[in-house]
Amino acid sequence: MRTDTGQVFRLEDYRPSDWLIPRTSLTFRLDPDRTRVIAELTIERRDGVTASTPLVLDGDGIALLAISIDGVALEPGSYEATPQQLTIATPPRTRSFRLAIETETAPSANTALMGLYRSGGNYCTQCEAEGFRRITYFLDRPDVLSVYTVRIEARRAEAPLLLANGNPGAAGELADGWHFAEWFDPHPKPSYLFALVAGDLAEVADQFVTMSGRKVRLGIFVEHGKQGRAAYAMDALKRSMRWDEETFGREYDLDVFNIVAVSDFNMGAMENKGLNIFNDKYVLADRETATDADFANIEAIIAHEYFHNWTGNRITCRDWFQLCLKEGLTVFRDHEFSADERSRAVERIADVRTLRAHQFPEDQGPLAHPVRPRRYREINNFYTATVYEKGSEVVGMIRTILGAEDFRRGMDLYFERHDGEAATIEDFVKVFEDVSRRDLSQFSLWYHQAGTPNLMVSATHDANAATLTLEIEQSVPPTPGESRKKAMHIPLAFGLVGADGNDIACSSVSGATVEDGVIHLKKRRHVIRFEGLAERPAISLNRGFSAPVTIAFDQPLQERMLLARNDSDLFSRWQALTSLMSGALIDAAGAIRGGKAAKIAPELSQICLETVRSQALEPAYKALALTLPAEADIAREIGSNIDPDAILSARNLLAGVIATANADSFLSTYESLADTGGYSPDAASGGRRALRNVMLDYVTLATASPDIAARQYREAGNMTDRAAALSVLTMRHPGSAEAADALADFEARFGNDPLVMDKWFQIQAIAPGDGAVDRVRALMTHPGFSLGNPNRVRSLIGTYTTANQTGFHRIDGAGYELLAEIALSVDPKNPQLSARLATAFRSWRSLEEARRERARATLSRIKAAPALSADLRDIVERTLA
């Protein structure tokens, strides 16, 4: 484990490497305990670098066996090798030379799951961000691109399958039951994209014909017996490849494209050139084992990693500060793919819910950072919602500002201008400036300035003058290291809705640039005047979530209800209903905490009923509209002095009021949505199941009986309905015989399938209340749980700390102590996992005093523990700062 060195990396300190490695040849002789790696590197001095400049290569726990230059072994005094670095003080004075390095590593002992490790008996690599230096000494940085030739040798009985990046070359038998395979990748790539997989896996094979007529062999490799569960992933891959050709003109560029599913993986997936390595939960699916959400996630993540072939691989990032250049841009692309494949409105709502649940709290807490960070101590901790989700929103705003045509022209120029390069955010923005002839310097603050902008909005209507005046003032709150903020360029889409629910137009507008239904806010304060409006319209702001901002607008209740019933922009219609629910929940939580009776306006239940009955709305939209804001969402909106128990009570109260008021209609809707044919994971079918399962929760509340949920569990013909019924039973009727029977049956059915058992752990981890801590501790002793597997830890511990607000934030601090124990236990073996678990403390300052003090004390205890990894110490110290 690499412990903290205290080194801080700063964007302003970037300088190109003195040396380049244009060609890399690797030979692996695989053994679980003593794998030999021979790296033959063509080292080239960069132009302008003096001949006396030393060569310094990165390492991490490296054991050096041999080293030579141009075939001549180096004398011990001519170099210095430590586990973390190799230094050749006086390299040859020639411009280039051949450096050969032989190292040894123990994949079976690599519990950090970085570099070369073993998963389920198979060899696997994970090199992003800095895992390649655990394999051999190298210039392990994104701007050093190399052409790789790889030879893999292994015992055939142990590893009949030998895969690496690129196209396959020679293969054959060796002595003593060994064999070999060679691979060549003609496209220069950084070391973080190197990949190797070796083992005994089954292949699902197919073919894709590109738009130029080239045939590409497709392979998805899974554990034997699970081939049938990879069919949807293969279909998603082929649809992704076709979509990228049609939408962005990007054609695949190798002869093969392989995906490997492994069970031990720190991330969701990795886009290694031509050899994507996936967490198996994002590959394996069928009706018995996967929910509709699982199918949707597989589709999106398969697409995301494939789209990286151009936005991340062919064009990579110059340094890790530019991480959003590949991740934010590729998230934008996979969001667009999902919107085209499914429902654009529903996908947009889902994307925004994710952003608000994960990125907004990040912006509001001690871990806030710009989309392009300016400094870091541990890069693994910057694979964040800000880089990914907010980074995607920034790309979307560029398209909003420029329009679809100029945006596409800019993307075409980006691919043309920077193919084969390691680029920067400035390079990316410049192509859009060039094609549109617009100055985007103010807009670029979205990349450089942390925090979520807030818009203070007020509106006045003058009936005599037939004018509507909007006053909009923007501000960005202070964030760590940034107390003063500059005014942002915020593209705010809007609409004016008449009393009949239809959009109306004004005759003219002044006070800001307004184009195609978008107000371009560029000053701290705008006074915008709309002419020709005899009656006051309802104002629909941030349509389509055109900008990732919060809005403080004391809009009349009747206007919000009008929008919730009629807004033509379905995102804004959902937002209006959600804001009504949020307001009711905040008021109710305040009353409950103050010992007063909470009241819920009956109009809210009526709007929910109208939404369910609407023939114009698709079921998936209705399901989202009737899902109450999560407890964490309400906590974020309250902002300070948060009492999770009061929020849960308010949420249960509102759900009960809506359920009781609409009991008969919700029951009939539930019954009408039962599947009558075979299961299909398509969006329309999934939407009907989603609405039916939302109705199930409300019906269970209204009847105060577990009977309907228990019946659905028994009769379920797919995992979506089975898991939903189990969740309703454990949430609404904990401790009941029906819940206990369903949990036992689920375990009996799926106890040997770890991915399905993850759902069993998750469902129990979410169940609220003081008993959650003891329940989680008990589940940690289950034979199917392991602290060594990231999926198991995320399913139980990650779910508990992020989705069980009352359980984790138990007032006596027992939830915090549980997380501290687990994080400190995991840290020596898997620092990335422990650091991600610790981010659950990011909003501790917003809690009420007793919880706040206990969280602070727990964080301080973690900080004081000896030998913390760099990953965990970085998160804890920034959270406490």
Secondary structure, 3 states (H helix, E strand, C coil): CCECCCCCEEHHHCCCCCEEEEEEEEEEECCCCCEEEEEEEEEEECCCCCCCCCEEEECCCCEEEEEEECCEECCHHHCEEECCEEEECCCCCCCEEEEEEEEEECHHHCCCCCEEEEECCEEEEECCCCCHHHCCCECCCCCCCEEEEEEEEEECCCCCEEEECCEEEEEEECHHHEEEEEEEEEEEECHHHCCEEEECCEEEEEEEECCCCCEEEEEEEECCCCHHHHHHHHHHHHHHHHHHHHHHCCCCCCCEEEEEEECCCCCCEECCCCEEEEEHHHCCCCCCCCCHHHHHHHHHHHHHHHHCCCECCCEEECCHHHHHHHHHHHHHHHHHHHHHHCCHHHHHHHHHHHHHHHHHHHHHCCCCCCCCCCEECCHHHHCCHHHHHHHHHHHHHHHHHHCHHHHHHHHHHHHHHHCCCEECHHHHHHHHHHHHCCCCCCCCHHHHCCCCCEEEEEEEEECCCCEEEEEEEEECCCECCECCCCCCCEEEEEEEECCCCCECCCCEEECCEEECCEEEECCCEEEEEEECCCCCCEEEECHHHCCCCEEEECCCHHHHHHHHHHCCCHHHHHHHHHHHHHHHHHHHHHHHHCCCCCCCCHHHHHHHHHHHHCCCCCHHHHHHHCCCCCHHHHHHHHCCCECHHHHHHHHHHHHHHHHHHCHHHHHHHHHHCCCCCCCCCCHHHHHHHHHHHHHHHHHHHHHCCCHHHHHHHHHCCCHHHHHHHHHHHHHHCCCCHHHHHHHHHHHHHHCCCHHHHHHHHHHHHHCCCCCHHHHHHHHCCCCCCCCCCHHHHHHHHHHHHHHCHHHHCCCCCHHHHHHHHHHHHHCCCCHHHHHHHHHHHCCHHHECHHHHHHHHHHHHHHHHCCCCEHHHHHHHHHHHC
